[in-house]
Each structure stands twice: as C-alpha cells, then as structure tokens.
Amino acid sequence: MKNIFTLTFLFLMLFSCQKNDEITIDDSNLLLGKWSEATYNGESIEFTRVKDLPSEAYGISFEANETFKQITSGFCGTPPLTFFTSEGKWKLESSIVKIVINDFPGNFNWRILSLTEQKLIVKRELTEQEKDHRELMELFHEIETLANSISCNDSNDWSFVAYGSKACGGPKGFIAYSNKINTQKFLEKVELYTQKEREYNEKWGIISTCDVQPTPKYITCENGRAVLKY
C-alpha cells in the first residue's frame, strides 16, 4: 500500500511539473506570448515561442494589453554584450505589427510572413516616416551625383549653394557644383530637396539644433574634388 501511495505521489508531482511547464497559447490571437531563439534569414527573422524571455539573448513578447517588451543588447553588437529590457506598445493591423518603444529606434513595423503556435516569421516593413526619409536621401544622392560628375581642376569654374532645411530654421549646409553642368537642373533639384525636407520636418515633428551654418568663403580643388573653405 505504501508503494502505491508513493507512486501516486510521484505521478502527481510529475504531472504538476509538466503542467507548469506548458506554454499558454491564445488560440484567438497566436501572436500573444513570448518569442525568442531568433534566426536571421536575409531580411526575415524567425522566432520560436518560449515560456520565459531569456536574460542573455534577444527575445520579445506581445501582451494582451498591447504592451510590447524586448530583451536586447542594442545595436552595437560588440562583445561582451549587455542585455536590457525595453518596453513600448504594439498594434496589429492586417499582417503588419506596428511597434513603438521608448528606446532607439523609437518605432518600427514588422510584416508577419508566417505565424503558427510555435513559430513566428517576420520581415521589417518600412514606416511611412522611413519611406519619406528614403525619398529625401534618394533625391540628395541625385544632387551629389550631379555635383561630383565633373572633376575639379579650376576653382573659378565652381560655385556653391545652400541646401536643406534644419527643423529650427536655416539651411542644413552648403554644396559645391561645377558651372559646366546643367546648373538650372541642379539648382531646381536643390530647391526641391530643401522644400521636401522642410515639409518632412513639419510632418514628423523633427527637432534640431538652432546653430547657424557658416557660409563658405571660397572653393579650392583638391585631388580633383571641390572643397569648401570657411
């Protein structure tokens, strides 16, 4: 009889431990829960559902009150890594998870590529602000390409112009350009960039320092490139 009680007790203890180790899954929203063991495959990230977030590895959790948590080491990636917890909010819109956290990078979007009880695969989706910023950078790249399309051999053939708009007011800087390029097209692009950056700052509430950019005094040619001198 004693052996039967002992076996029954051990069975109940084992069953209890197994039950406590079970991961709770909300069938109405599989995204809810804790995810870790991240595997990177190109632009996508695959997570595995876990019972508890790790303390020394990347992990995330989506809670029912729309609270988002992540265990991260930041973006430097230089050993030894120090992990910390950052919190924010998450919202699911169709297949896009919009995440806003209190630390850098502030907010980002993930597109859900696959979601099961055990696996979550996501891909970074650009936010509207990131799309606007990319458009600005592409336009500025066109400006730089035009400005550097001719080698600088005689500084008398060069001029400079202010470009961009700081959120606090005034230009972001100055850029040199050759008088031998299509200057009208070039200056139109600079004006367009300045206008779009001003609109970008207002739209997204960008802040900046209020120091005044000094105006260049002249241009010199150094190794085939125009250099602004102050």
N, C-alpha and C positions, 0 to 999 in steps of 0.2 A: 504493500500500500504506500509505503514511504517513497519507493522508487517512482510510483505513478504520480504522486504529488510533485516530486522533484522534476520529472519530465514535463508535467503540465506547466509548472512554474517557468521552466526554461523555454518552453514553446511560447508562452505568453510574453516573456521578456523579448524573445527574438522577433515575434510578430510586432510588438510595440516599437522596437528599434527600426524595423523595416518600414513601419507606417510613418514614423517621424522623419525618415529619410526620403519619403516621397516628395516629389516636386508638385506643388499645386498648379494646375493649369486651368485657366478660364476658357471654356470652350466657346464662349460668346465673343471673346477677343483674345486670340492666340498671342498677340503682341505683348500683353501684360506679363510681367515676370522679369527674371534676371537672366542676362546673357553674357557669356564670356568665351574664352578659348578662341579668340578671333584668328581667322585665317584669311590672309590677303591674297586675292587673285586678280591682278591688274587693278581695275578701278572698283571692284566689288569686295565686300567684306562678308565672310561667313561666320556667324556666331552660333554657339551651342547653348541650349538652355541649361542653367545651373541652379542649384538650390540656394547658394550664397555667393555673393560677389567676392572675388579674390582680393587680397590686400596688396599683392605684389604683381599684379598683371592687369591688363586692360579689361574692363567689364562695364556693362551698362544695365540699367533697369528702367522699365516703364511701369509706373504705378497707376492705380485706378483713379486717383485724384489729379491725374495729368502731371505728376511730379516726375522729373527725369533726373537720374543720378548716373554719374560715370566715375569709375576709378581710372585715373590716367596719370601718366608721367609728364604730360605736357608735350611739346613739340620739338624739344632739343634732341632727344634721343641719345644723349651722351652718357655712357655708364660712369659711375653707378647711378641707376635710375631711382628716383624718389617718387613714389606714387601718392596721390592725394585724391580726395573726393570733391567733385564739383556738382552743383545742383542747378536745376532750372525747370522749365516746363516743356511739355511735348503736346503735339496735336496731330491727329491723323486725318488727312484729307485725301480721300480716294486711296491711292497707293503711295502717297507722299507723307512722310513723317517730318513735321516741322518742329525743330528743336531750338529753344532759346535758353542759353545758360549764362551764368553770371561771369564766367571767365572767358578769356580769349578762346575761340574766335567769336564768341558772342551769340551767333546763331548760324545754323546750317540746316540743310534739308537732306534727307535720305529717301531714295525711291526703293520700295520693297520689291525685290525681284522674286523672292520665294519665302514663304512662311508656313512652317509646319509646327507640330507640337515640340519638336526637338531642335529644329534648325531655323535660323533667320539669315537671309542673304539680302544685303542692301548695297546700293550704289549711290555715291554722292551726287546730289542734284543741285545745280546752281540756284541760289536765291535770286529774286528779282534785283536786289541791290548788286549782287555779284555779276549778274548779266549786264547791268548798266555800267559797272566799273570795267568789265571786259571790253565793252564797246568803246569806252573812253581810251583804254590802253591801245586798242587796235588803231584808233584814229591818231593817237600820238605816235605810234610806230610808223604810220604813213608819213607824218611830219618829219620824224627823224630820218627816215629813208630818203626823202627829198632833200633835206638839209645836207646830208652826207653823200649825196650822189656825185658830187664833183670834188676833186682834191683841192685843197687849199695851197696855192703857190704864191699868190699875191694878195695880201690882206686888203688892198684897195678895192678888190673885186667882191668884197664881202660886207654884209650888213647884219644887224641883229634886231630882234623884235621880242617884245614881252609876250608870254603865253600863259594860259591857265588862269584860274581864279581861286584864290585862297578863300576859305569859308569866312574869314574875318575881314576880307576885302583886299584888293590889290592883286597883282599878278603872282603866279607861283614861281616864275623865273624868266630867264631870257634864253633865246636860242639863236645861234648864228646861221646864216644862209648865204649861198652864193648868188650874186646878181645875175649869173649866167643861166640859172634855172628859170622855169616859168614862175616868176615871182608872184604874179597875180593868183595863180592856182595855190601856191604855197601859203600866201597870206590869208586867202579865203579859208584854207584848212585850219590855220592857226586861230582865226576868228571863230570858226565853228567849234573848235575844241574848247576855247575859252567860254563860249556861250553854254555848251553842253556841261562843262564842269561846274559852272555857276548853277545851272538847273539841278545837277546831281547833288550839290551841296545842300540846296534848299529842300529838295525832295527827301533826302535821307538824314537831314539834321546833322550834317558833318560839322565838326568844330576844328579849329586850327589856331596856331599862334598868330599874334597880330603884329609881328615884326615886319618892317618894310624891306622888301628886297632891294639891295643896292643896284643901281644902273651901271652896266659896264662902261668903261671909259674908251676902250679900243679893242681891236681884234689882232691877234698875231697868228701866223701859220707855223705850226709845229708838227713835223713828221707828216705833212700832208693833211692835217686836220686844223680846223679853225678853233682857236682858243680865246675865250672872252677874258679880258683883263679888267680888274676893278681898281 
